[in-house]
């Protein structure tokens, strides 16, 4: 077994153990925290919509060239002899 997969499996096993063992949180979420989380979520949504709106032409051009890429024409009716 090489070193990289062994290290990765050790890290994943350690994370699995940490997530499986419950701990006490000792935290309090007041109503202000919930409204702040909602505000951040809405800001991310509006910011993403603005970014898509701003770069829509570049996004559409990129997608159309990747999806509707024309294959090169092989014109065999005109031999070059």
PDB file with SEQRES, HELIX, SHEET and CRYST1 records, atoms N, CA, C and O in Angstrom:
SEQRES   1 A   81  UNK UNK UNK UNK UNK UNK UNK UNK UNK UNK UNK UNK UNK          
SEQRES   2 A   81  UNK UNK UNK UNK UNK UNK UNK UNK UNK UNK UNK UNK UNK          
SEQRES   3 A   81  UNK UNK UNK UNK UNK UNK UNK UNK UNK UNK UNK UNK UNK          
SEQRES   4 A   81  UNK UNK UNK UNK UNK UNK UNK UNK UNK UNK UNK UNK UNK          
SEQRES   5 A   81  UNK UNK UNK UNK UNK UNK UNK UNK UNK UNK UNK UNK UNK          
SEQRES   6 A   81  UNK UNK UNK UNK UNK UNK UNK UNK UNK UNK UNK UNK UNK          
SEQRES   7 A   81  UNK UNK UNK                                                  
HELIX    1 AA1 UNK A    3  UNK A   20  1                                  18    
HELIX    2 AA2 UNK A   31  UNK A   54  1                                  24    
HELIX    3 AA3 UNK A   56  UNK A   67  1                                  12    
CRYST1    1.000    1.000    1.000  90.00  90.00  90.00 P 1           1          
ATOM      1  N   UNK A   1       0.850  -1.171   0.000  1.00  0.00           N  
ATOM      2  CA  UNK A   1       0.000   0.000   0.000  1.00  0.00           C  
ATOM      3  C   UNK A   1       0.899   1.239   0.000  1.00  0.00           C  
ATOM      4  O   UNK A   1       1.849   1.328   0.778  1.00  0.00           O  
ATOM      5  N   UNK A   2       0.591   2.180  -0.872  1.00  0.00           N  
ATOM      6  CA  UNK A   2       1.420   3.380  -0.922  1.00  0.00           C  
ATOM      7  C   UNK A   2       1.058   4.328   0.203  1.00  0.00           C  
ATOM      8  O   UNK A   2       0.059   4.143   0.898  1.00  0.00           O  
ATOM      9  N   UNK A   3       1.874   5.330   0.368  1.00  0.00           N  
ATOM     10  CA  UNK A   3       1.733   6.241   1.505  1.00  0.00           C  
ATOM     11  C   UNK A   3       0.501   7.142   1.397  1.00  0.00           C  
ATOM     12  O   UNK A   3      -0.159   7.386   2.407  1.00  0.00           O  
ATOM     13  N   UNK A   4       0.173   7.642   0.202  1.00  0.00           N  
ATOM     14  CA  UNK A   4      -0.939   8.580   0.046  1.00  0.00           C  
ATOM     15  C   UNK A   4      -2.296   7.941   0.364  1.00  0.00           C  
ATOM     16  O   UNK A   4      -3.049   8.519   1.147  1.00  0.00           O  
ATOM     17  N   UNK A   5      -2.645   6.783  -0.202  1.00  0.00           N  
ATOM     18  CA  UNK A   5      -3.948   6.183   0.167  1.00  0.00           C  
ATOM     19  C   UNK A   5      -4.015   5.804   1.645  1.00  0.00           C  
ATOM     20  O   UNK A   5      -5.085   5.870   2.250  1.00  0.00           O  
ATOM     21  N   UNK A   6      -2.891   5.410   2.228  1.00  0.00           N  
ATOM     22  CA  UNK A   6      -2.891   5.052   3.637  1.00  0.00           C  
ATOM     23  C   UNK A   6      -3.149   6.285   4.503  1.00  0.00           C  
ATOM     24  O   UNK A   6      -3.887   6.210   5.486  1.00  0.00           O  
ATOM     25  N   UNK A   7      -2.547   7.411   4.144  1.00  0.00           N  
ATOM     26  CA  UNK A   7      -2.770   8.650   4.866  1.00  0.00           C  
ATOM     27  C   UNK A   7      -4.211   9.112   4.707  1.00  0.00           C  
ATOM     28  O   UNK A   7      -4.836   9.547   5.675  1.00  0.00           O  
ATOM     29  N   UNK A   8      -4.740   9.021   3.491  1.00  0.00           N  
ATOM     30  CA  UNK A   8      -6.119   9.438   3.242  1.00  0.00           C  
ATOM     31  C   UNK A   8      -7.099   8.570   4.027  1.00  0.00           C  
ATOM     32  O   UNK A   8      -8.068   9.083   4.585  1.00  0.00           O  
ATOM     33  N   UNK A   9      -6.857   7.270   4.074  1.00  0.00           N  
ATOM     34  CA  UNK A   9      -7.773   6.399   4.822  1.00  0.00           C  
ATOM     35  C   UNK A   9      -7.672   6.662   6.325  1.00  0.00           C  
ATOM     36  O   UNK A   9      -8.670   6.559   7.039  1.00  0.00           O  
ATOM     37  N   UNK A  10      -6.485   6.997   6.807  1.00  0.00           N  
ATOM     38  CA  UNK A  10      -6.328   7.318   8.228  1.00  0.00           C  
ATOM     39  C   UNK A  10      -7.080   8.597   8.575  1.00  0.00           C  
ATOM     40  O   UNK A  10      -7.740   8.670   9.611  1.00  0.00           O  
ATOM     41  N   UNK A  11      -6.981   9.604   7.710  1.00  0.00           N  
ATOM     42  CA  UNK A  11      -7.680  10.869   7.947  1.00  0.00           C  
ATOM     43  C   UNK A  11      -9.187  10.656   7.911  1.00  0.00           C  
ATOM     44  O   UNK A  11      -9.907  11.174   8.765  1.00  0.00           O  
ATOM     45  N   UNK A  12      -9.671   9.897   6.928  1.00  0.00           N  
ATOM     46  CA  UNK A  12     -11.108   9.633   6.837  1.00  0.00           C  
ATOM     47  C   UNK A  12     -11.617   8.844   8.042  1.00  0.00           C  
ATOM     48  O   UNK A  12     -12.713   9.106   8.536  1.00  0.00           O  
ATOM     49  N   UNK A  13     -10.845   7.899   8.507  1.00  0.00           N  
ATOM     50  CA  UNK A  13     -11.237   7.137   9.690  1.00  0.00           C  
ATOM     51  C   UNK A  13     -11.287   8.041  10.913  1.00  0.00           C  
ATOM     52  O   UNK A  13     -12.206   7.939  11.726  1.00  0.00           O  
ATOM     53  N   UNK A  14     -10.304   8.924  11.046  1.00  0.00           N  
ATOM     54  CA  UNK A  14     -10.302   9.865  12.171  1.00  0.00           C  
ATOM     55  C   UNK A  14     -11.497  10.794  12.136  1.00  0.00           C  
ATOM     56  O   UNK A  14     -12.110  11.050  13.172  1.00  0.00           O  
ATOM     57  N   UNK A  15     -11.843  11.309  10.953  1.00  0.00           N  
ATOM     58  CA  UNK A  15     -13.021  12.160  10.826  1.00  0.00           C  
ATOM     59  C   UNK A  15     -14.306  11.408  11.144  1.00  0.00           C  
ATOM     60  O   UNK A  15     -15.207  11.958  11.778  1.00  0.00           O  
ATOM     61  N   UNK A  16     -14.395  10.161  10.711  1.00  0.00           N  
ATOM     62  CA  UNK A  16     -15.585   9.364  10.987  1.00  0.00           C  
ATOM     63  C   UNK A  16     -15.752   9.137  12.489  1.00  0.00           C  
ATOM     64  O   UNK A  16     -16.869   9.181  13.006  1.00  0.00           O  
ATOM     65  N   UNK A  17     -14.652   8.897  13.183  1.00  0.00           N  
ATOM     66  CA  UNK A  17     -14.720   8.698  14.634  1.00  0.00           C  
ATOM     67  C   UNK A  17     -15.141   9.992  15.323  1.00  0.00           C  
ATOM     68  O   UNK A  17     -15.964   9.963  16.239  1.00  0.00           O  
ATOM     69  N   UNK A  18     -14.583  11.133  14.892  1.00  0.00           N  
ATOM     70  CA  UNK A  18     -14.952  12.409  15.497  1.00  0.00           C  
ATOM     71  C   UNK A  18     -16.427  12.740  15.280  1.00  0.00           C  
ATOM     72  O   UNK A  18     -17.077  13.287  16.170  1.00  0.00           O  
ATOM     73  N   UNK A  19     -16.952  12.414  14.115  1.00  0.00           N  
ATOM     74  CA  UNK A  19     -18.357  12.695  13.840  1.00  0.00           C  
ATOM     75  C   UNK A  19     -19.298  11.713  14.535  1.00  0.00           C  
ATOM     76  O   UNK A  19     -20.454  12.045  14.801  1.00  0.00           O  
ATOM     77  N   UNK A  20     -18.817  10.522  14.827  1.00  0.00           N  
ATOM     78  CA  UNK A  20     -19.668   9.509  15.457  1.00  0.00           C  
ATOM     79  C   UNK A  20     -19.810   9.715  16.957  1.00  0.00           C  
ATOM     80  O   UNK A  20     -20.782   9.253  17.554  1.00  0.00           O  
ATOM     81  N   UNK A  21     -18.857  10.399  17.571  1.00  0.00           N  
ATOM     82  CA  UNK A  21     -18.880  10.588  19.023  1.00  0.00           C  
ATOM     83  C   UNK A  21     -19.595  11.901  19.325  1.00  0.00           C  
ATOM     84  O   UNK A  21     -19.107  12.966  18.948  1.00  0.00           O  
ATOM     85  N   UNK A  22     -20.747  11.841  20.000  1.00  0.00           N  
ATOM     86  CA  UNK A  22     -21.474  13.078  20.304  1.00  0.00           C  
ATOM     87  C   UNK A  22     -20.797  13.871  21.429  1.00  0.00           C  
ATOM     88  O   UNK A  22     -20.211  13.301  22.349  1.00  0.00           O  
ATOM     89  N   UNK A  23     -20.895  15.189  21.328  1.00  0.00           N  
ATOM     90  CA  UNK A  23     -20.371  16.066  22.372  1.00  0.00           C  
ATOM     91  C   UNK A  23     -21.437  17.094  22.727  1.00  0.00           C  
ATOM     92  O   UNK A  23     -22.354  17.335  21.942  1.00  0.00           O  
ATOM     93  N   UNK A  24     -21.323  17.694  23.892  1.00  0.00           N  
ATOM     94  CA  UNK A  24     -22.245  18.741  24.302  1.00  0.00           C  
ATOM     95  C   UNK A  24     -21.861  20.051  23.630  1.00  0.00           C  
ATOM     96  O   UNK A  24     -20.677  20.367  23.516  1.00  0.00           O  
ATOM     97  N   UNK A  25     -22.858  20.819  23.182  1.00  0.00           N  
ATOM     98  CA  UNK A  25     -22.590  22.042  22.450  1.00  0.00           C  
ATOM     99  C   UNK A  25     -22.459  23.251  23.364  1.00  0.00           C  
ATOM    100  O   UNK A  25     -21.612  24.106  23.103  1.00  0.00           O  
ATOM    101  N   UNK A  26     -23.242  23.364  24.405  1.00  0.00           N  
ATOM    102  CA  UNK A  26     -23.254  24.508  25.306  1.00  0.00           C  
ATOM    103  C   UNK A  26     -23.387  25.813  24.521  1.00  0.00           C  
ATOM    104  O   UNK A  26     -22.600  26.740  24.716  1.00  0.00           O  
ATOM    105  N   UNK A  27     -24.366  25.885  23.646  1.00  0.00           N  
ATOM    106  CA  UNK A  27     -24.553  27.068  22.811  1.00  0.00           C  
ATOM    107  C   UNK A  27     -25.993  27.544  22.932  1.00  0.00           C  
ATOM    108  O   UNK A  27     -26.892  26.778  23.280  1.00  0.00           O  
ATOM    109  N   UNK A  28     -26.191  28.818  22.638  1.00  0.00           N  
ATOM    110  CA  UNK A  28     -27.522  29.404  22.670  1.00  0.00           C  
ATOM    111  C   UNK A  28     -27.731  30.184  21.383  1.00  0.00           C  
ATOM    112  O   UNK A  28     -26.908  31.027  21.025  1.00  0.00           O  
ATOM    113  N   UNK A  29     -28.818  29.910  20.691  1.00  0.00           N  
ATOM    114  CA  UNK A  29     -29.166  30.646  19.477  1.00  0.00           C  
ATOM    115  C   UNK A  29     -30.397  31.486  19.770  1.00  0.00           C  
ATOM    116  O   UNK A  29     -31.491  30.952  19.955  1.00  0.00           O  
ATOM    117  N   UNK A  30     -30.221  32.781  19.810  1.00  0.00           N  
ATOM    118  CA  UNK A  30     -31.360  33.656  20.050  1.00  0.00           C  
ATOM    119  C   UNK A  30     -32.046  33.998  18.725  1.00  0.00           C  
ATOM    120  O   UNK A  30     -31.510  33.663  17.669  1.00  0.00           O  
ATOM    121  N   UNK A  31     -33.202  34.648  18.741  1.00  0.00           N  
ATOM    122  CA  UNK A  31     -33.898  34.986  17.493  1.00  0.00           C  
ATOM    123  C   UNK A  31     -33.067  35.863  16.553  1.00  0.00           C  
ATOM    124  O   UNK A  31     -33.242  35.805  15.335  1.00  0.00           O  
ATOM    125  N   UNK A  32     -32.177  36.664  17.107  1.00  0.00           N  
ATOM    126  CA  UNK A  32     -31.322  37.492  16.260  1.00  0.00           C  
ATOM    127  C   UNK A  32     -30.374  36.664  15.404  1.00  0.00           C  
ATOM    128  O   UNK A  32     -30.048  37.048  14.282  1.00  0.00           O  
ATOM    129  N   UNK A  33     -29.935  35.532  15.933  1.00  0.00           N  
ATOM    130  CA  UNK A  33     -29.045  34.649  15.167  1.00  0.00           C  
ATOM    131  C   UNK A  33     -29.779  34.054  13.971  1.00  0.00           C  
ATOM    132  O   UNK A  33     -29.225  33.957  12.876  1.00  0.00           O  
ATOM    133  N   UNK A  34     -31.025  33.659  14.188  1.00  0.00           N  
ATOM    134  CA  UNK A  34     -31.807  33.102  13.082  1.00  0.00           C  
ATOM    135  C   UNK A  34     -32.048  34.113  11.988  1.00  0.00           C  
ATOM    136  O   UNK A  34     -31.982  33.777  10.806  1.00  0.00           O  
ATOM    137  N   UNK A  35     -32.332  35.363  12.367  1.00  0.00           N  
ATOM    138  CA  UNK A  35     -32.552  36.382  11.342  1.00  0.00           C  
ATOM    139  C   UNK A  35     -31.254  36.716  10.617  1.00  0.00           C  
ATOM    140  O   UNK A  35     -31.275  37.035   9.428  1.00  0.00           O  
ATOM    141  N   UNK A  36     -30.124  36.646  11.317  1.00  0.00           N  
ATOM    142  CA  UNK A  36     -28.837  36.892  10.661  1.00  0.00           C  
ATOM    143  C   UNK A  36     -28.525  35.789   9.658  1.00  0.00           C  
ATOM    144  O   UNK A  36     -28.042  36.072   8.562  1.00  0.00           O  
ATOM    145  N   UNK A  37     -28.792  34.547  10.015  1.00  0.00           N  
ATOM    146  CA  UNK A  37     -28.572  33.427   9.091  1.00  0.00           C  
ATOM    147  C   UNK A  37     -29.467  33.580   7.864  1.00  0.00           C  
ATOM    148  O   UNK A  37     -29.022  33.333   6.743  1.00  0.00           O  
ATOM    149  N   UNK A  38     -30.711  33.983   8.061  1.00  0.00           N  
ATOM    150  CA  UNK A  38     -31.624  34.217   6.946  1.00  0.00           C  
ATOM    151  C   UNK A  38     -31.109  35.355   6.064  1.00  0.00           C  
ATOM    152  O   UNK A  38     -31.175  35.264   4.839  1.00  0.00           O  
ATOM    153  N   UNK A  39     -30.603  36.410   6.668  1.00  0.00           N  
ATOM    154  CA  UNK A  39     -30.073  37.545   5.912  1.00  0.00           C  
ATOM    155  C   UNK A  39     -28.866  37.129   5.075  1.00  0.00           C  
ATOM    156  O   UNK A  39     -28.743  37.550   3.924  1.00  0.00           O  
ATOM    157  N   UNK A  40     -27.994  36.328   5.621  1.00  0.00           N  
ATOM    158  CA  UNK A  40     -26.828  35.861   4.879  1.00  0.00           C  
ATOM    159  C   UNK A  40     -27.257  34.969   3.720  1.00  0.00           C  
ATOM    160  O   UNK A  40     -26.711  35.084   2.623  1.00  0.00           O  
ATOM    161  N   UNK A  41     -28.219  34.089   3.941  1.00  0.00           N  
ATOM    162  CA  UNK A  41     -28.700  33.205   2.881  1.00  0.00           C  
ATOM    163  C   UNK A  41     -29.334  34.007   1.743  1.00  0.00           C  
ATOM    164  O   UNK A  41     -29.093  33.721   0.570  1.00  0.00           O  
ATOM    165  N   UNK A  42     -30.143  35.009   2.089  1.00  0.00           N  
ATOM    166  CA  UNK A  42     -30.755  35.848   1.054  1.00  0.00           C  
ATOM    167  C   UNK A  42     -29.706  36.667   0.309  1.00  0.00           C  
ATOM    168  O   UNK A  42     -29.820  36.853  -0.903  1.00  0.00           O  
ATOM    169  N   UNK A  43     -28.695  37.156   1.005  1.00  0.00           N  
ATOM    170  CA  UNK A  43     -27.631  37.918   0.352  1.00  0.00           C  
ATOM    171  C   UNK A  43     -26.857  37.042  -0.633  1.00  0.00           C  
ATOM    172  O   UNK A  43     -26.483  37.504  -1.711  1.00  0.00           O  
ATOM    173  N   UNK A  44     -26.617  35.787  -0.268  1.00  0.00           N  
ATOM    174  CA  UNK A  44     -25.936  34.879  -1.192  1.00  0.00           C  
ATOM    175  C   UNK A  44     -26.795  34.612  -2.421  1.00  0.00           C  
ATOM    176  O   UNK A  44     -26.281  34.560  -3.538  1.00  0.00           O  
ATOM    177  N   UNK A  45     -28.095  34.444  -2.223  1.00  0.00           N  
ATOM    178  CA  UNK A  45     -29.004  34.203  -3.335  1.00  0.00           C  
ATOM    179  C   UNK A  45     -29.052  35.404  -4.281  1.00  0.00           C  
ATOM    180  O   UNK A  45     -28.955  35.241  -5.498  1.00  0.00           O  
ATOM    181  N   UNK A  46     -29.201  36.605  -3.726  1.00  0.00           N  
ATOM    182  CA  UNK A  46     -29.262  37.814  -4.556  1.00  0.00           C  
ATOM    183  C   UNK A  46     -27.918  38.068  -5.236  1.00  0.00           C  
ATOM    184  O   UNK A  46     -27.881  38.464  -6.400  1.00  0.00           O  
ATOM    185  N   UNK A  47     -26.823  37.846  -4.527  1.00  0.00           N  
ATOM    186  CA  UNK A  47     -25.495  38.024  -5.115  1.00  0.00           C  
ATOM    187  C   UNK A  47     -25.250  37.059  -6.260  1.00  0.00           C  
ATOM    188  O   UNK A  47     -24.669  37.435  -7.278  1.00  0.00           O  
ATOM    189  N   UNK A  48     -25.689  35.815  -6.101  1.00  0.00           N  
ATOM    190  CA  UNK A  48     -25.545  34.829  -7.178  1.00  0.00           C  
ATOM    191  C   UNK A  48     -26.388  35.217  -8.385  1.00  0.00           C  
ATOM    192  O   UNK A  48     -25.934  35.098  -9.523  1.00  0.00           O  
ATOM    193  N   UNK A  49     -27.603  35.676  -8.147  1.00  0.00           N  
ATOM    194  CA  UNK A  49     -28.464  36.101  -9.245  1.00  0.00           C  
ATOM    195  C   UNK A  49     -27.862  37.293  -9.980  1.00  0.00           C  
ATOM    196  O   UNK A  49     -27.930  37.357 -11.207  1.00  0.00           O  
ATOM    197  N   UNK A  50     -27.277  38.236  -9.251  1.00  0.00           N  
ATOM    198  CA  UNK A  50     -26.644  39.387  -9.881  1.00  0.00           C  
ATOM    199  C   UNK A  50     -25.428  38.973 -10.700  1.00  0.00           C  
ATOM    200  O   UNK A  50     -25.207  39.504 -11.788  1.00  0.00           O  
ATOM    201  N   UNK A  51     -24.643  38.037 -10.194  1.00  0.00           N  
ATOM    202  CA  UNK A  51     -23.464  37.563 -10.930  1.00  0.00           C  
ATOM    203  C   UNK A  51     -23.878  36.875 -12.222  1.00  0.00           C  
ATOM    204  O   UNK A  51     -23.260  37.091 -13.265  1.00  0.00           O  
ATOM    205  N   UNK A  52     -24.910  36.055 -12.162  1.00  0.00           N  
ATOM    206  CA  UNK A  52     -25.384  35.383 -13.377  1.00  0.00           C  
ATOM    207  C   UNK A  52     -25.926  36.413 -14.366  1.00  0.00           C  
ATOM    208  O   UNK A  52     -25.676  36.306 -15.566  1.00  0.00           O  
ATOM    209  N   UNK A  53     -26.665  37.409 -13.874  1.00  0.00           N  
ATOM    210  CA  UNK A  53     -27.203  38.447 -14.743  1.00  0.00           C  
ATOM    211  C   UNK A  53     -26.081  39.247 -15.395  1.00  0.00           C  
ATOM    212  O   UNK A  53     -26.167  39.587 -16.575  1.00  0.00           O  
ATOM    213  N   UNK A  54     -25.041  39.545 -14.644  1.00  0.00           N  
ATOM    214  CA  UNK A  54     -23.944  40.356 -15.162  1.00  0.00           C  
ATOM    215  C   UNK A  54     -23.137  39.619 -16.224  1.00  0.00           C  
ATOM    216  O   UNK A  54     -22.692  40.228 -17.197  1.00  0.00           O  
ATOM    217  N   UNK A  55     -22.947  38.326 -16.047  1.00  0.00           N  
ATOM    218  CA  UNK A  55     -22.111  37.562 -16.963  1.00  0.00           C  
ATOM    219  C   UNK A  55     -22.921  36.623 -17.849  1.00  0.00           C  
ATOM    220  O   UNK A  55     -22.376  35.640 -18.350  1.00  0.00           O  
ATOM    221  N   UNK A  56     -24.203  36.897 -18.055  1.00  0.00           N  
ATOM    222  CA  UNK A  56     -25.064  35.978 -18.782  1.00  0.00           C  
ATOM    223  C   UNK A  56     -24.583  35.739 -20.205  1.00  0.00           C  
ATOM    224  O   UNK A  56     -24.600  34.599 -20.669  1.00  0.00           O  
ATOM    225  N   UNK A  57     -24.159  36.772 -20.907  1.00  0.00           N  
ATOM    226  CA  UNK A  57     -23.720  36.591 -22.298  1.00  0.00           C  
ATOM    227  C   UNK A  57     -22.490  35.703 -22.370  1.00  0.00           C  
ATOM    228  O   UNK A  57     -22.405  34.846 -23.249  1.00  0.00           O  
ATOM    229  N   UNK A  58     -21.535  35.888 -21.468  1.00  0.00           N  
ATOM    230  CA  UNK A  58     -20.339  35.046 -21.472  1.00  0.00           C  
ATOM    231  C   UNK A  58     -20.693  33.598 -21.109  1.00  0.00           C  
ATOM    232  O   UNK A  58     -20.154  32.656 -21.691  1.00  0.00           O  
ATOM    233  N   UNK A  59     -21.596  33.433 -20.150  1.00  0.00           N  
ATOM    234  CA  UNK A  59     -22.010  32.085 -19.756  1.00  0.00           C  
ATOM    235  C   UNK A  59     -22.727  31.392 -20.914  1.00  0.00           C  
ATOM    236  O   UNK A  59     -22.451  30.228 -21.207  1.00  0.00           O  
ATOM    237  N   UNK A  60     -23.644  32.101 -21.572  1.00  0.00           N  
ATOM    238  CA  UNK A  60     -24.393  31.520 -22.690  1.00  0.00           C  
ATOM    239  C   UNK A  60     -23.465  31.190 -23.855  1.00  0.00           C  
ATOM    240  O   UNK A  60     -23.615  30.143 -24.485  1.00  0.00           O  
ATOM    241  N   UNK A  61     -22.511  32.066 -24.148  1.00  0.00           N  
ATOM    242  CA  UNK A  61     -21.578  31.803 -25.240  1.00  0.00           C  
ATOM    243  C   UNK A  61     -20.707  30.590 -24.927  1.00  0.00           C  
ATOM    244  O   UNK A  61     -20.459  29.765 -25.807  1.00  0.00           O  
ATOM    245  N   UNK A  62     -20.246  30.472 -23.700  1.00  0.00           N  
ATOM    246  CA  UNK A  62     -19.417  29.335 -23.302  1.00  0.00           C  
ATOM    247  C   UNK A  62     -20.188  28.029 -23.412  1.00  0.00           C  
ATOM    248  O   UNK A  62     -19.680  27.044 -23.948  1.00  0.00           O  
ATOM    249  N   UNK A  63     -21.422  28.023 -22.900  1.00  0.00           N  
ATOM    250  CA  UNK A  63     -22.233  26.806 -22.931  1.00  0.00           C  
ATOM    251  C   UNK A  63     -22.594  26.436 -24.366  1.00  0.00           C  
ATOM    252  O   UNK A  63     -22.568  25.261 -24.731  1.00  0.00           O  
ATOM    253  N   UNK A  64     -22.928  27.433 -25.177  1.00  0.00           N  
ATOM    254  CA  UNK A  64     -23.317  27.116 -26.554  1.00  0.00           C  
ATOM    255  C   UNK A  64     -22.140  26.587 -27.358  1.00  0.00           C  
ATOM    256  O   UNK A  64     -22.330  25.727 -28.218  1.00  0.00           O  
ATOM    257  N   UNK A  65     -20.923  27.076 -27.104  1.00  0.00           N  
ATOM    258  CA  UNK A  65     -19.779  26.535 -27.835  1.00  0.00           C  
ATOM    259  C   UNK A  65     -19.441  25.123 -27.381  1.00  0.00           C  
ATOM    260  O   UNK A  65     -18.958  24.317 -28.176  1.00  0.00           O  
ATOM    261  N   UNK A  66     -19.687  24.815 -26.116  1.00  0.00           N  
ATOM    262  CA  UNK A  66     -19.397  23.465 -25.625  1.00  0.00           C  
ATOM    263  C   UNK A  66     -20.458  22.458 -26.079  1.00  0.00           C  
ATOM    264  O   UNK A  66     -20.130  21.316 -26.400  1.00  0.00           O  
ATOM    265  N   UNK A  67     -21.718  22.874 -26.106  1.00  0.00           N  
ATOM    266  CA  UNK A  67     -22.789  21.944 -26.443  1.00  0.00           C  
ATOM    267  C   UNK A  67     -23.004  21.860 -27.953  1.00  0.00           C  
ATOM    268  O   UNK A  67     -23.114  20.768 -28.511  1.00  0.00           O  
ATOM    269  N   UNK A  68     -23.062  23.008 -28.604  1.00  0.00           N  
ATOM    270  CA  UNK A  68     -23.404  23.040 -30.021  1.00  0.00           C  
ATOM    271  C   UNK A  68     -22.177  23.250 -30.898  1.00  0.00           C  
ATOM    272  O   UNK A  68     -22.265  23.922 -31.925  1.00  0.00           O  
ATOM    273  N   UNK A  69     -21.048  22.695 -30.515  1.00  0.00           N  
ATOM    274  CA  UNK A  69     -19.827  22.825 -31.294  1.00  0.00           C  
ATOM    275  C   UNK A  69     -19.998  22.112 -32.633  1.00  0.00           C  
ATOM    276  O   UNK A  69     -20.386  20.945 -32.688  1.00  0.00           O  
ATOM    277  N   UNK A  70     -19.702  22.836 -33.707  1.00  0.00           N  
ATOM    278  CA  UNK A  70     -19.853  22.265 -35.038  1.00  0.00           C  
ATOM    279  C   UNK A  70     -18.637  21.406 -35.372  1.00  0.00           C  
ATOM    280  O   UNK A  70     -17.492  21.789 -35.130  1.00  0.00           O  
ATOM    281  N   UNK A  71     -18.918  20.247 -35.929  1.00  0.00           N  
ATOM    282  CA  UNK A  71     -17.844  19.361 -36.350  1.00  0.00           C  
ATOM    283  C   UNK A  71     -17.234  19.908 -37.634  1.00  0.00           C  
ATOM    284  O   UNK A  71     -17.944  20.498 -38.450  1.00  0.00           O  
ATOM    285  N   UNK A  72     -15.931  19.723 -37.827  1.00  0.00           N  
ATOM    286  CA  UNK A  72     -15.312  20.206 -39.067  1.00  0.00           C  
ATOM    287  C   UNK A  72     -15.885  19.468 -40.271  1.00  0.00           C  
ATOM    288  O   UNK A  72     -16.125  18.261 -40.233  1.00  0.00           O  
ATOM    289  N   UNK A  73     -16.095  20.226 -41.335  1.00  0.00           N  
ATOM    290  CA  UNK A  73     -16.678  19.637 -42.545  1.00  0.00           C  
ATOM    291  C   UNK A  73     -15.618  18.877 -43.319  1.00  0.00           C  
ATOM    292  O   UNK A  73     -14.517  19.381 -43.541  1.00  0.00           O  
ATOM    293  N   UNK A  74     -15.952  17.671 -43.724  1.00  0.00           N  
ATOM    294  CA  UNK A  74     -15.094  16.872 -44.601  1.00  0.00           C  
ATOM    295  C   UNK A  74     -15.730  16.887 -45.988  1.00  0.00           C  
ATOM    296  O   UNK A  74     -16.629  16.099 -46.281  1.00  0.00           O  
ATOM    297  N   UNK A  75     -15.261  17.772 -46.815  1.00  0.00           N  
ATOM    298  CA  UNK A  75     -15.833  17.931 -48.144  1.00  0.00           C  
ATOM    299  C   UNK A  75     -15.075  17.026 -49.116  1.00  0.00           C  
ATOM    300  O   UNK A  75     -14.043  17.420 -49.660  1.00  0.00           O  
ATOM    301  N   UNK A  76     -15.596  15.797 -49.335  1.00  0.00           N  
ATOM    302  CA  UNK A  76     -14.951  14.836 -50.215  1.00  0.00           C  
ATOM    303  C   UNK A  76     -15.394  15.010 -51.663  1.00  0.00           C  
ATOM    304  O   UNK A  76     -14.880  14.319 -52.543  1.00  0.00           O  
ATOM    305  N   UNK A  77     -16.327  15.911 -51.933  1.00  0.00           N  
ATOM    306  CA  UNK A  77     -16.784  16.094 -53.292  1.00  0.00           C  
ATOM    307  C   UNK A  77     -15.773  16.874 -54.140  1.00  0.00           C  
ATOM    308  O   UNK A  77     -15.850  16.826 -55.367  1.00  0.00           O  
ATOM    309  N   UNK A  78     -14.850  17.575 -53.532  1.00  0.00           N  
ATOM    310  CA  UNK A  78     -13.826  18.327 -54.226  1.00  0.00           C  
ATOM    311  C   UNK A  78     -12.445  17.730 -53.940  1.00  0.00           C  
ATOM    312  O   UNK A  78     -11.780  18.160 -52.997  1.00  0.00           O  
ATOM    313  N   UNK A  79     -11.999  16.745 -54.738  1.00  0.00           N  
ATOM    314  CA  UNK A  79     -10.683  16.155 -54.486  1.00  0.00           C  
ATOM    315  C   UNK A  79      -9.586  17.174 -54.851  1.00  0.00           C  
ATOM    316  O   UNK A  79      -9.758  17.986 -55.760  1.00  0.00           O  
ATOM    317  N   UNK A  80      -8.492  17.116 -54.147  1.00  0.00           N  
ATOM    318  CA  UNK A  80      -7.390  18.060 -54.354  1.00  0.00           C  
ATOM    319  C   UNK A  80      -6.323  17.494 -55.293  1.00  0.00           C  
ATOM    320  O   UNK A  80      -5.138  17.736 -55.065  1.00  0.00           O  
ATOM    321  N   UNK A  81      -6.686  16.770 -56.310  1.00  0.00           N  
ATOM    322  CA  UNK A  81      -5.676  16.180 -57.202  1.00  0.00           C  
ATOM    323  C   UNK A  81      -5.390  17.003 -58.407  1.00  0.00           C  
ATOM    324  O   UNK A  81      -4.563  16.620 -59.234  1.00  0.00           O  
TER     325      UNK A  81                                                      
END                                                                             
